[in-house]
């Protein structure tokens, strides 16, 4: 998915681009309209001067008083032109030289401005028909606006270039501000990674108000999860201790039972005792819960090895952990998985148990080897069957793989059990967990 930062940045860039484009178009159009309006006003003023200079002679011919005509109309091709049509008479400015522009006879064009191209000139034309001294007079006046258009183009270029530069600077500024704002989110990500590695126990509260509810909820869930795991393990330990006391009482009562049922009764008591001892060992192996913490073999395996050496002093345990800072597995899951496998090896081994953790083809390989009696092939197939609950009653071996199997399945891993009667009888359990 696209990140929130990129989505916001894209939206801001598109918004700024749209706003700047509209502003640039409006500014360009407004300056052009203001310039043309100024030129039209000047043409209208010149037309008033021309009308005042127009007189009707005694022989009914129209004449212009040259003293009232702006001198710019006297220069040839000066860019300022006029033409007056009074009846059949046509009076042109000297600046037109040999040109005779066409006067539009359409009444709807009266008082309107138009633009025409003549050679290299772009003329803005204003035409007006009036009644003057009882006669109909049409005034045509024009100005070459090509120099203004060139200035407009230059202005447009500078305007759009300035807009692009300003847009680029604003994009860089908002990118900096967004990154600075989202730096707190990146800090939260790093804090979660440190939380997974067990470097911290909770997320800090000094975060932006927008993500503070998230951090508070994560801390709350972590606290609840740790409390539940602790209560569960404490309850199991307390239950196991209570069962040991009850077992002692049942052992005392065993002698008062008929001899025919004493063996079965003793067998049941032994099974309860073994289950009780098993839960006590599990609680000791798991230790203090750290929800979400990653598994670090170099740190976690030595502590686990020392614990088993104290529990089984007659067993020589050789543990070798892979050289890795951390692995993408939950620490509590790995301690429970490896702890159960090693516990079974120590319980049913004679004098030696080995634990090896290696990395092979993007997978963690866990091997637990003991010098016990081994497992027959038919029983081994039953142990590996998915969904089969495995407990200590199977063949008397007691691998206790039900919990291990669930953990391995949760990581899409594989479990393999092998025995070799030709090598002094041993059992080897191999677990393969993909790193991805």
The 8 nearest C-alpha neighbors of each residue, nearest first, counted from 0:
[[1, 2, 3, 6, 5, 4, 7, 9],
 [2, 0, 3, 6, 5, 4, 7, 9],
 [3, 1, 5, 4, 6, 0, 7, 8],
 [2, 4, 6, 5, 7, 1, 8, 0],
 [3, 5, 7, 2, 6, 8, 177, 181],
 [6, 4, 8, 2, 3, 7, 9, 1],
 [5, 7, 3, 9, 4, 8, 10, 2],
 [8, 6, 10, 4, 9, 5, 3, 11],
 [7, 9, 5, 11, 10, 6, 4, 12],
 [10, 8, 12, 6, 7, 11, 5, 13],
 [9, 11, 7, 13, 8, 12, 14, 6],
 [10, 12, 14, 8, 9, 13, 15, 7],
 [13, 11, 9, 15, 14, 10, 16, 8],
 [12, 14, 16, 10, 11, 15, 17, 9],
 [15, 13, 11, 17, 16, 12, 10, 18],
 [16, 14, 18, 12, 17, 13, 19, 11],
 [15, 17, 13, 19, 14, 18, 12, 20],
 [16, 18, 14, 20, 15, 19, 13, 21],
 [19, 17, 15, 21, 20, 16, 22, 14],
 [18, 20, 22, 16, 21, 17, 15, 23],
 [19, 21, 23, 17, 18, 22, 16, 24],
 [20, 22, 24, 18, 19, 23, 25, 17],
 [23, 21, 19, 25, 20, 24, 26, 18],
 [22, 24, 26, 20, 25, 21, 19, 27],
 [25, 23, 27, 21, 26, 22, 28, 20],
 [24, 26, 28, 22, 27, 23, 29, 21],
 [27, 25, 29, 23, 24, 28, 22, 30],
 [28, 26, 24, 30, 25, 29, 23, 155],
 [27, 29, 25, 31, 26, 30, 24, 32],
 [28, 30, 26, 32, 31, 27, 25, 33],
 [31, 29, 33, 27, 32, 28, 26, 34],
 [30, 32, 28, 34, 29, 33, 35, 27],
 [31, 33, 29, 35, 34, 30, 36, 28],
 [32, 34, 36, 30, 31, 35, 29, 37],
 [35, 33, 37, 31, 36, 32, 30, 38],
 [34, 36, 38, 32, 37, 33, 39, 31],
 [35, 37, 33, 39, 34, 38, 32, 40],
 [36, 38, 34, 40, 35, 39, 33, 41],
 [39, 37, 35, 41, 40, 36, 42, 34],
 [40, 38, 42, 36, 41, 37, 35, 43],
 [41, 39, 43, 37, 38, 42, 36, 44],
 [40, 42, 44, 38, 39, 43, 45, 37],
 [43, 41, 39, 45, 44, 40, 46, 38],
 [42, 44, 46, 40, 41, 45, 39, 47],
 [43, 45, 41, 47, 46, 42, 40, 48],
 [46, 44, 42, 48, 47, 43, 41, 49],
 [45, 47, 43, 49, 48, 44, 42, 50],
 [48, 46, 50, 44, 45, 49, 51, 43],
 [47, 49, 45, 51, 46, 50, 52, 67],
 [50, 48, 46, 52, 51, 47, 53, 45],
 [49, 51, 53, 47, 52, 48, 46, 131],
 [50, 52, 48, 49, 53, 47, 67, 54],
 [53, 51, 64, 49, 63, 50, 67, 48],
 [52, 54, 63, 50, 51, 62, 49, 64],
 [55, 53, 62, 61, 63, 56, 52, 64],
 [54, 56, 61, 60, 59, 62, 57, 53],
 [57, 55, 59, 60, 58, 61, 54, 62],
 [56, 58, 59, 55, 60, 61, 54, 62],
 [57, 59, 56, 60, 55, 61, 62, 54],
 [60, 58, 56, 57, 55, 61, 54, 62],
 [61, 59, 56, 58, 55, 62, 57, 88],
 [62, 60, 55, 54, 56, 59, 53, 63],
 [61, 63, 54, 53, 55, 60, 64, 56],
 [64, 62, 53, 52, 65, 54, 61, 49],
 [63, 65, 52, 66, 67, 53, 62, 68],
 [64, 66, 68, 67, 63, 52, 69, 70],
 [65, 67, 64, 68, 69, 52, 63, 70],
 [68, 66, 65, 52, 64, 48, 69, 49],
 [67, 69, 65, 66, 70, 49, 48, 52],
 [70, 68, 71, 72, 67, 73, 45, 66],
 [69, 71, 73, 72, 68, 74, 65, 66],
 [70, 72, 73, 69, 74, 77, 79, 94],
 [73, 71, 70, 94, 74, 79, 92, 69],
 [72, 74, 93, 70, 71, 94, 75, 92],
 [75, 73, 94, 77, 72, 71, 76, 93],
 [94, 74, 76, 77, 93, 96, 95, 73],
 [77, 75, 94, 78, 95, 74, 96, 79],
 [76, 78, 74, 75, 79, 94, 71, 72],
 [77, 79, 143, 76, 142, 80, 94, 141],
 [80, 78, 142, 77, 72, 141, 143, 71],
 [81, 79, 141, 140, 94, 92, 72, 95],
 [82, 80, 140, 92, 139, 91, 141, 83],
 [81, 83, 91, 139, 90, 138, 140, 92],
 [84, 82, 138, 90, 89, 137, 139, 85],
 [85, 83, 89, 137, 88, 136, 86, 90],
 [84, 86, 136, 88, 87, 135, 83, 89],
 [85, 87, 88, 84, 135, 136, 134, 89],
 [88, 86, 85, 89, 84, 60, 90, 136],
 [87, 89, 85, 86, 84, 90, 61, 60],
 [90, 88, 84, 83, 85, 91, 87, 82],
 [89, 91, 83, 82, 84, 88, 92, 62],
 [92, 90, 82, 81, 83, 89, 93, 95],
 [91, 93, 94, 81, 95, 72, 80, 82],
 [94, 92, 73, 95, 96, 75, 72, 74],
 [75, 93, 95, 76, 74, 92, 96, 72],
 [96, 94, 98, 93, 92, 97, 80, 76],
 [97, 95, 93, 94, 98, 75, 76, 92],
 [98, 96, 95, 99, 93, 94, 91, 75],
 [99, 97, 95, 96, 100, 91, 94, 101],
 [98, 100, 101, 97, 95, 91, 82, 96],
 [101, 99, 98, 102, 82, 95, 139, 81],
 [100, 102, 103, 99, 139, 104, 82, 98],
 [101, 103, 104, 100, 139, 126, 137, 84],
 [102, 104, 105, 101, 108, 106, 126, 109],
 [105, 103, 106, 102, 108, 109, 107, 101],
 [104, 106, 107, 103, 108, 109, 102, 128],
 [107, 105, 108, 109, 104, 103, 128, 110],
 [106, 108, 109, 105, 111, 110, 104, 103],
 [109, 107, 106, 111, 105, 110, 103, 126],
 [108, 110, 127, 106, 107, 111, 126, 128],
 [111, 109, 127, 126, 108, 125, 112, 128],
 [112, 110, 108, 109, 125, 126, 113, 127],
 [111, 113, 125, 124, 123, 110, 114, 126],
 [114, 112, 124, 123, 115, 111, 125, 122],
 [113, 115, 123, 122, 124, 121, 116, 112],
 [116, 114, 122, 121, 117, 113, 123, 124],
 [117, 115, 121, 120, 122, 118, 114, 119],
 [116, 118, 120, 119, 121, 115, 122, 143],
 [119, 117, 120, 116, 121, 115, 122, 145],
 [118, 120, 117, 121, 116, 145, 143, 122],
 [121, 119, 117, 118, 116, 145, 143, 122],
 [120, 122, 116, 145, 143, 144, 115, 117],
 [123, 121, 143, 115, 142, 114, 144, 141],
 [122, 124, 114, 142, 141, 113, 143, 144],
 [125, 123, 141, 113, 112, 140, 114, 122],
 [124, 126, 112, 140, 111, 139, 141, 110],
 [127, 125, 139, 138, 110, 109, 140, 124],
 [126, 128, 110, 109, 138, 137, 129, 139],
 [129, 127, 137, 136, 138, 109, 135, 126],
 [130, 128, 136, 135, 131, 137, 127, 138],
 [129, 131, 135, 134, 136, 133, 132, 128],
 [130, 132, 134, 133, 129, 135, 136, 50],
 [133, 131, 134, 130, 55, 135, 54, 136],
 [132, 134, 131, 130, 135, 136, 129, 55],
 [133, 135, 131, 130, 132, 136, 85, 86],
 [136, 134, 130, 129, 85, 131, 137, 86],
 [135, 137, 85, 129, 128, 84, 130, 134],
 [138, 136, 128, 84, 127, 83, 129, 85],
 [137, 139, 83, 127, 126, 128, 82, 136],
 [140, 138, 126, 82, 81, 83, 125, 137],
 [139, 141, 81, 125, 80, 124, 82, 126],
 [142, 140, 124, 80, 123, 79, 122, 81],
 [143, 141, 79, 122, 123, 78, 144, 80],
 [142, 144, 122, 78, 121, 145, 120, 123],
 [143, 145, 147, 146, 121, 122, 142, 148],
 [144, 146, 148, 121, 147, 143, 120, 149],
 [147, 145, 149, 148, 144, 150, 143, 151],
 [148, 146, 150, 144, 149, 145, 151, 34],
 [147, 149, 151, 145, 150, 146, 144, 152],
 [150, 148, 152, 146, 147, 151, 145, 153],
 [149, 151, 147, 153, 148, 152, 154, 146],
 [152, 150, 148, 154, 149, 153, 155, 147],
 [153, 151, 155, 149, 154, 150, 156, 148],
 [154, 152, 150, 156, 155, 151, 157, 149],
 [153, 155, 151, 157, 152, 156, 158, 150],
 [156, 154, 158, 152, 153, 157, 151, 159],
 [155, 157, 153, 159, 158, 154, 160, 152],
 [156, 158, 160, 154, 155, 159, 161, 153],
 [159, 157, 155, 161, 156, 160, 154, 162],
 [158, 160, 162, 156, 161, 157, 155, 163],
 [161, 159, 163, 157, 162, 158, 156, 164],
 [162, 160, 164, 158, 159, 163, 157, 165],
 [161, 163, 159, 165, 160, 164, 166, 158],
 [164, 162, 166, 160, 165, 161, 167, 159],
 [163, 165, 167, 161, 166, 162, 160, 168],
 [166, 164, 162, 168, 167, 163, 161, 169],
 [167, 165, 163, 169, 164, 168, 162, 170],
 [166, 168, 164, 170, 165, 169, 163, 171],
 [169, 167, 165, 171, 170, 166, 172, 164],
 [168, 170, 172, 166, 171, 167, 173, 165],
 [171, 169, 167, 173, 172, 168, 174, 166],
 [170, 172, 174, 168, 169, 173, 175, 167],
 [173, 171, 169, 175, 174, 170, 168, 176],
 [172, 174, 176, 170, 175, 171, 177, 169],
 [175, 173, 171, 177, 172, 176, 170, 178],
 [174, 176, 172, 178, 173, 177, 179, 171],
 [175, 177, 173, 179, 174, 178, 180, 172],
 [178, 176, 180, 174, 179, 175, 173, 181],
 [179, 177, 181, 175, 180, 176, 182, 174],
 [178, 180, 176, 182, 177, 181, 175, 183],
 [179, 181, 177, 178, 182, 176, 183, 184],
 [182, 180, 178, 184, 183, 179, 177, 185],
 [183, 181, 185, 179, 184, 180, 178, 186],
 [182, 184, 186, 181, 185, 187, 180, 206],
 [183, 185, 187, 181, 186, 182, 188, 180],
 [186, 184, 188, 182, 187, 183, 189, 181],
 [187, 185, 183, 189, 184, 188, 190, 182],
 [186, 188, 190, 184, 185, 189, 191, 183],
 [189, 187, 185, 191, 186, 190, 184, 192],
 [190, 188, 192, 186, 191, 187, 193, 185],
 [189, 191, 187, 193, 188, 192, 194, 186],
 [192, 190, 194, 188, 193, 189, 187, 195],
 [193, 191, 189, 195, 194, 190, 196, 188],
 [194, 192, 190, 196, 198, 191, 195, 199],
 [193, 195, 191, 197, 199, 192, 196, 198],
 [196, 194, 292, 192, 291, 293, 193, 197],
 [195, 197, 292, 193, 293, 194, 198, 192],
 [196, 198, 194, 292, 195, 199, 193, 200],
 [197, 199, 193, 196, 194, 200, 195, 292],
 [200, 198, 194, 197, 201, 193, 202, 196],
 [199, 201, 194, 197, 198, 202, 289, 218],
 [202, 200, 218, 199, 203, 194, 221, 217],
 [201, 203, 214, 218, 190, 204, 200, 191],
 [204, 202, 205, 201, 206, 214, 190, 187],
 [203, 205, 206, 202, 211, 214, 215, 207],
 [206, 204, 203, 207, 211, 208, 202, 183],
 [205, 207, 204, 211, 208, 183, 210, 203],
 [208, 206, 209, 210, 211, 205, 183, 184],
 [207, 209, 211, 210, 206, 212, 205, 204],
 [210, 208, 207, 211, 212, 206, 213, 214],
 [211, 209, 213, 212, 208, 207, 214, 206],
 [210, 212, 208, 214, 213, 209, 206, 207],
 [213, 211, 215, 210, 214, 216, 209, 208],
 [214, 212, 216, 210, 211, 215, 217, 209],
 [215, 213, 217, 211, 216, 212, 218, 202],
 [216, 214, 212, 218, 213, 217, 219, 211],
 [215, 217, 219, 213, 214, 218, 212, 220],
 [218, 216, 214, 220, 219, 215, 221, 213],
 [219, 217, 221, 215, 216, 220, 201, 222],
 [218, 220, 216, 222, 217, 221, 215, 223],
 [221, 219, 223, 217, 222, 218, 224, 216],
 [222, 220, 224, 218, 223, 219, 225, 217],
 [221, 223, 219, 225, 220, 224, 226, 218],
 [222, 224, 220, 226, 221, 225, 227, 219],
 [225, 223, 221, 227, 226, 222, 220, 228],
 [226, 224, 228, 222, 227, 223, 229, 221],
 [225, 227, 229, 223, 224, 228, 230, 222],
 [226, 228, 230, 224, 229, 225, 231, 223],
 [229, 227, 231, 225, 230, 226, 232, 224],
 [228, 230, 226, 232, 227, 231, 233, 225],
 [231, 229, 233, 227, 228, 232, 234, 226],
 [230, 232, 228, 234, 229, 233, 227, 235],
 [233, 231, 235, 229, 234, 230, 236, 282],
 [234, 232, 230, 236, 235, 231, 229, 237],
 [233, 235, 237, 231, 232, 236, 230, 238],
 [236, 234, 238, 232, 233, 237, 239, 231],
 [237, 235, 233, 239, 238, 234, 279, 232],
 [238, 236, 234, 240, 239, 235, 233, 241],
 [237, 239, 235, 241, 236, 240, 234, 242],
 [238, 240, 275, 242, 236, 237, 241, 235],
 [241, 239, 237, 243, 242, 238, 236, 244],
 [240, 242, 238, 244, 243, 239, 237, 245],
 [241, 243, 245, 239, 244, 240, 246, 238],
 [242, 244, 246, 240, 241, 245, 239, 247],
 [245, 243, 247, 241, 242, 246, 248, 240],
 [244, 246, 242, 248, 247, 243, 249, 241],
 [247, 245, 249, 243, 248, 244, 242, 250],
 [246, 248, 250, 244, 245, 249, 243, 251],
 [249, 247, 245, 251, 246, 250, 252, 244],
 [248, 250, 246, 252, 251, 247, 253, 245],
 [249, 251, 253, 247, 248, 252, 246, 254],
 [250, 252, 248, 249, 253, 247, 254, 255],
 [253, 251, 249, 250, 255, 254, 248, 256],
 [252, 254, 250, 255, 256, 251, 249, 261],
 [255, 253, 256, 252, 251, 250, 261, 257],
 [254, 256, 253, 252, 257, 251, 258, 261],
 [255, 257, 253, 254, 258, 261, 252, 260],
 [258, 256, 259, 260, 261, 255, 254, 253],
 [257, 259, 261, 260, 256, 262, 254, 255],
 [258, 260, 257, 261, 262, 256, 263, 264],
 [259, 261, 263, 258, 262, 257, 264, 256],
 [260, 262, 264, 258, 263, 259, 265, 256],
 [263, 261, 265, 264, 260, 266, 259, 258],
 [264, 262, 266, 265, 260, 261, 267, 259],
 [263, 265, 261, 267, 262, 266, 260, 268],
 [264, 266, 262, 268, 263, 267, 261, 269],
 [267, 265, 263, 269, 264, 268, 262, 270],
 [268, 266, 270, 264, 269, 265, 263, 271],
 [269, 267, 265, 271, 266, 270, 272, 264],
 [268, 270, 272, 266, 267, 271, 265, 273],
 [269, 271, 273, 267, 272, 268, 274, 266],
 [272, 270, 268, 274, 269, 273, 275, 267],
 [271, 273, 269, 275, 270, 274, 268, 276],
 [274, 272, 276, 270, 275, 271, 277, 269],
 [275, 273, 277, 271, 276, 272, 270, 278],
 [276, 274, 239, 272, 277, 278, 273, 271],
 [277, 275, 273, 279, 274, 278, 272, 280],
 [276, 278, 274, 280, 275, 279, 273, 281],
 [277, 279, 281, 275, 280, 276, 282, 274],
 [280, 278, 276, 282, 281, 277, 236, 275],
 [281, 279, 283, 277, 282, 278, 284, 276],
 [280, 282, 278, 284, 283, 279, 285, 277],
 [281, 283, 279, 280, 285, 284, 232, 278],
 [282, 284, 280, 281, 286, 285, 279, 306],
 [285, 283, 281, 282, 286, 280, 338, 303],
 [286, 284, 282, 283, 334, 335, 281, 287],
 [285, 287, 283, 284, 288, 282, 281, 331],
 [286, 288, 289, 285, 229, 225, 283, 331],
 [289, 287, 290, 225, 286, 331, 228, 229],
 [288, 290, 292, 291, 287, 225, 331, 197],
 [291, 289, 292, 288, 225, 221, 224, 331],
 [292, 290, 195, 329, 289, 293, 194, 330],
 [291, 293, 195, 196, 197, 330, 290, 289],
 [294, 292, 329, 196, 330, 195, 328, 327],
 [293, 295, 330, 326, 328, 329, 325, 296],
 [296, 294, 325, 298, 297, 324, 299, 326],
 [297, 295, 299, 300, 298, 320, 294, 321],
 [298, 296, 295, 299, 300, 320, 322, 301],
 [297, 299, 296, 295, 300, 301, 302, 294],
 [298, 300, 296, 302, 301, 295, 297, 303],
 [299, 301, 303, 296, 302, 298, 304, 297],
 [302, 300, 304, 303, 299, 305, 298, 297],
 [303, 301, 305, 304, 300, 299, 306, 298],
 [302, 304, 300, 306, 301, 305, 299, 307],
 [303, 305, 301, 307, 306, 302, 300, 308],
 [306, 304, 308, 302, 303, 307, 301, 309],
 [305, 307, 303, 309, 304, 308, 302, 310],
 [308, 306, 310, 309, 304, 305, 311, 303],
 [307, 309, 305, 312, 311, 306, 310, 304],
 [308, 310, 307, 306, 312, 311, 305, 304],
 [309, 311, 307, 308, 312, 306, 280, 305],
 [312, 310, 308, 313, 314, 309, 307, 345],
 [311, 313, 308, 314, 309, 310, 315, 307],
 [314, 312, 311, 350, 315, 308, 349, 351],
 [315, 313, 350, 351, 312, 311, 316, 345],
 [314, 316, 351, 350, 352, 317, 313, 312],
 [315, 317, 352, 353, 314, 351, 318, 308],
 [316, 318, 353, 354, 352, 315, 319, 351],
 [319, 317, 354, 353, 355, 316, 320, 304],
 [318, 320, 355, 354, 356, 317, 321, 353],
 [321, 319, 356, 296, 355, 297, 322, 318],
 [320, 322, 357, 356, 323, 296, 319, 358],
 [321, 323, 320, 297, 324, 296, 357, 325],
 [324, 322, 325, 321, 296, 297, 295, 326],
 [323, 325, 295, 322, 326, 297, 296, 294],
 [326, 324, 295, 323, 294, 293, 327, 296],
 [325, 327, 294, 328, 295, 293, 324, 323],
 [328, 326, 293, 434, 325, 294, 329, 435],
 [329, 327, 294, 326, 293, 330, 333, 332],
 [328, 330, 293, 332, 331, 294, 292, 291],
 [329, 331, 294, 293, 333, 332, 292, 334],
 [330, 332, 334, 333, 329, 335, 285, 288],
 [333, 331, 335, 329, 330, 334, 336, 406],
 [332, 334, 336, 330, 335, 331, 337, 329],
 [335, 333, 331, 337, 338, 336, 332, 285],
 [334, 336, 338, 332, 333, 337, 339, 285],
 [335, 337, 333, 403, 339, 338, 334, 332],
 [338, 336, 340, 334, 339, 335, 333, 341],
 [337, 339, 335, 341, 336, 334, 340, 342],
 [340, 338, 342, 336, 337, 341, 335, 343],
 [339, 341, 337, 343, 342, 338, 344, 336],
 [342, 340, 344, 338, 343, 339, 337, 345],
 [343, 341, 339, 345, 344, 340, 338, 346],
 [344, 342, 346, 340, 398, 341, 345, 339],
 [343, 345, 341, 369, 342, 348, 346, 347],
 [346, 344, 342, 348, 343, 347, 341, 352],
 [347, 345, 343, 344, 348, 342, 311, 349],
 [346, 348, 344, 371, 345, 343, 349, 396],
 [349, 347, 371, 370, 369, 345, 344, 346],
 [348, 350, 371, 370, 351, 347, 314, 369],
 [349, 351, 314, 348, 315, 313, 370, 352],
 [350, 352, 315, 314, 369, 370, 316, 349],
 [353, 351, 369, 316, 368, 344, 315, 345],
 [352, 354, 317, 368, 316, 367, 318, 369],
 [353, 355, 318, 367, 366, 317, 319, 368],
 [354, 356, 319, 366, 365, 318, 320, 357],
 [357, 355, 365, 320, 321, 364, 319, 366],
 [358, 356, 321, 364, 363, 359, 355, 365],
 [357, 359, 363, 362, 364, 361, 360, 321],
 [358, 360, 362, 361, 363, 357, 364, 431],
 [361, 359, 362, 358, 363, 433, 434, 364],
 [360, 362, 434, 359, 433, 358, 363, 435],
 [363, 361, 433, 434, 359, 432, 360, 358],
 [362, 364, 358, 432, 431, 357, 433, 359],
 [363, 365, 431, 357, 430, 356, 358, 362],
 [364, 366, 356, 430, 429, 355, 431, 363],
 [367, 365, 429, 355, 428, 354, 368, 430],
 [366, 368, 354, 428, 427, 353, 341, 429],
 [369, 367, 427, 353, 352, 426, 366, 428],
 [368, 370, 352, 348, 344, 426, 371, 425],
 [371, 369, 425, 348, 349, 351, 424, 426],
 [370, 372, 348, 425, 349, 347, 369, 373],
 [371, 373, 424, 425, 374, 370, 426, 348],
 [374, 372, 426, 425, 418, 371, 424, 375],
 [373, 375, 418, 379, 376, 378, 426, 372],
 [376, 374, 378, 377, 379, 373, 418, 380],
 [375, 377, 379, 378, 380, 374, 418, 417],
 [378, 376, 380, 379, 375, 381, 374, 382],
 [377, 379, 381, 380, 376, 375, 382, 374],
 [378, 380, 376, 382, 377, 381, 375, 374],
 [379, 381, 383, 377, 382, 378, 384, 376],
 [382, 380, 378, 384, 379, 383, 377, 387],
 [381, 383, 379, 380, 384, 378, 389, 387],
 [382, 384, 380, 381, 385, 379, 414, 415],
 [385, 383, 381, 382, 387, 380, 386, 379],
 [386, 384, 387, 383, 382, 404, 388, 381],
 [385, 387, 388, 384, 404, 401, 383, 389],
 [388, 386, 385, 384, 389, 382, 381, 383],
 [387, 389, 401, 386, 390, 400, 382, 385],
 [390, 388, 401, 400, 399, 387, 382, 391],
 [391, 389, 399, 392, 397, 393, 388, 398],
 [397, 390, 392, 393, 399, 395, 398, 396],
 [391, 393, 390, 395, 394, 397, 396, 389],
 [394, 392, 395, 391, 390, 396, 397, 389],
 [395, 393, 396, 392, 378, 397, 391, 374],
 [394, 396, 393, 392, 397, 391, 398, 390],
 [395, 397, 394, 398, 393, 391, 347, 392],
 [391, 396, 398, 399, 395, 390, 392, 393],
 [399, 397, 343, 400, 396, 391, 390, 340],
 [398, 400, 390, 397, 401, 391, 389, 343],
 [401, 399, 403, 398, 402, 389, 404, 390],
 [402, 400, 389, 404, 403, 388, 399, 405],
 [403, 401, 405, 404, 400, 406, 399, 336],
 [404, 402, 400, 336, 406, 405, 401, 407],
 [403, 405, 407, 401, 402, 406, 400, 408],
 [404, 406, 408, 402, 403, 407, 409, 401],
 [407, 405, 409, 403, 408, 404, 402, 410],
 [408, 406, 412, 404, 410, 409, 405, 403],
 [409, 407, 411, 405, 410, 406, 412, 404],
 [408, 410, 406, 407, 411, 405, 412, 404],
 [409, 411, 412, 408, 407, 432, 406, 433],
 [412, 410, 408, 409, 407, 432, 413, 433],
 [413, 411, 432, 407, 410, 431, 408, 433],
 [412, 414, 431, 430, 407, 432, 415, 411],
 [415, 413, 430, 429, 431, 416, 412, 383],
 [414, 416, 429, 428, 430, 417, 413, 383],
 [417, 415, 428, 427, 429, 379, 414, 418],
 [416, 418, 427, 426, 428, 415, 419, 374],
 [419, 417, 426, 373, 425, 374, 427, 420],
 [420, 418, 421, 424, 422, 425, 417, 373],
 [419, 421, 424, 422, 423, 418, 425, 373],
 [422, 420, 419, 423, 424, 425, 418, 373],
 [423, 421, 424, 420, 419, 425, 370, 418],
 [422, 424, 421, 420, 425, 370, 419, 372],
 [425, 423, 420, 372, 422, 373, 419, 371],
 [424, 426, 370, 373, 371, 369, 418, 372],
 [425, 427, 373, 418, 369, 368, 417, 371],
 [426, 428, 368, 417, 367, 416, 418, 429],
 [427, 429, 416, 367, 366, 415, 368, 417],
 [430, 428, 366, 415, 365, 414, 416, 427],
 [431, 429, 414, 365, 413, 364, 415, 366],
 [430, 432, 364, 413, 412, 363, 362, 365],
 [431, 433, 412, 363, 362, 434, 410, 364],
 [434, 432, 362, 435, 361, 363, 412, 431],
 [435, 433, 362, 361, 432, 327, 363, 326],
 [434, 433, 361, 327, 362, 432, 410, 411]]
